[in-house]
């Protein structure tokens, strides 16, 4: 059976509400701009939370805009920089599902089409309102015959389209939930990467903090193998706000504690700590999920060695320089995203380039002869072509990154994990 994906634009595909942003452009020099900005924002929120009909909200907002075609050009440039992070990194999904992805929005084609078509989304699959202009290019209204200008417009449109197959809705507002309420879609996913509306999340089939999460749940092609919102980042001690902000922007599930407690350490994929709150070497014996430790300060030699033996990379910051290019969270993120180990205090140095259109696998093992040959034998037996491969070692471990250009089944992954002397194995993307 066919599948269709109905995706909202404002605060979903993009991080912002486009009409709110257009107002900030068009009313930049207006003496009452702050008051009008607030009016437009309040109208947007009232509509998205189901407190005001969409048609009333739209009409009132358009009247307040005082915008023209030149303002729209500036808006488009702005919106292209505001595509939601988890959408922008998943172009592979949109490329592979061009016929099944529909952008359905109460916004306007004039600014939506130039943004989403850069992500392989077909123009004929973009459903939105259209502005009306006067001879001088000023916005004077919109097409009131368009179903998306009316209350319940997305439901009206979907009835007209008569799509045959399973339909999934992704959005942040009440108009998106109405699709589920109508019984016309299989599941509604409340998208909360940019804003979380309680009135919407309470009614959703699933809350998705990122587009990665949606793709993961539905076993669809994606840029990263495991959504970061599912990875707990344990924060211990005195960690500056800039570091937390960077990790939150990456989408990690932040958990802050005063001391290193075993039960929280066992759940963590990432640990950030200060010099006075490092875990002990003994605490690393039962932390199968932990992949990286970032310490704001100098890490003890005993901890670095124990972490290496457990396949856990450690970055430290003995100089306490938060403004350098080697800012600790940047190094942690580079390892999690690309497998880079540069400036680690316990892993051999590797800075592999990203290989496009490939899957990256990481294999950490005890430094004994013959492991690379066994890894490559698994790929050869399954007719998997290796695009690039990198191996570095130190006295304790061997660290291998392999990029392959074809899909694989779970048997391949299990065989790689089963190689003798394997410490950790991870599918990166």
PyMOL commands that set and color helices and strands:
alter all, ss='L'
color gray80, all
select helices_A, chain A and resi 9-13+18-26+33-48+54-65+69-80+85-88+91-96+109-119+123-125+147-149+153-161+174-181+198-201+211-217+228-230+241-249+262-265+275-277+282-286+301-309+328-338+371-381+410-417
alter helices_A, ss='H'
color red, helices_A
select strands_A, chain A and resi 3-7+101-108+126-129+131-133+139-142+166-171+187-191+206-208+232-236+253-257+268-274+292-296+313-316+359-366+386-393+397-404+422-427
alter strands_A, ss='S'
color yellow, strands_A
deselect
rebuild
show_as cartoon
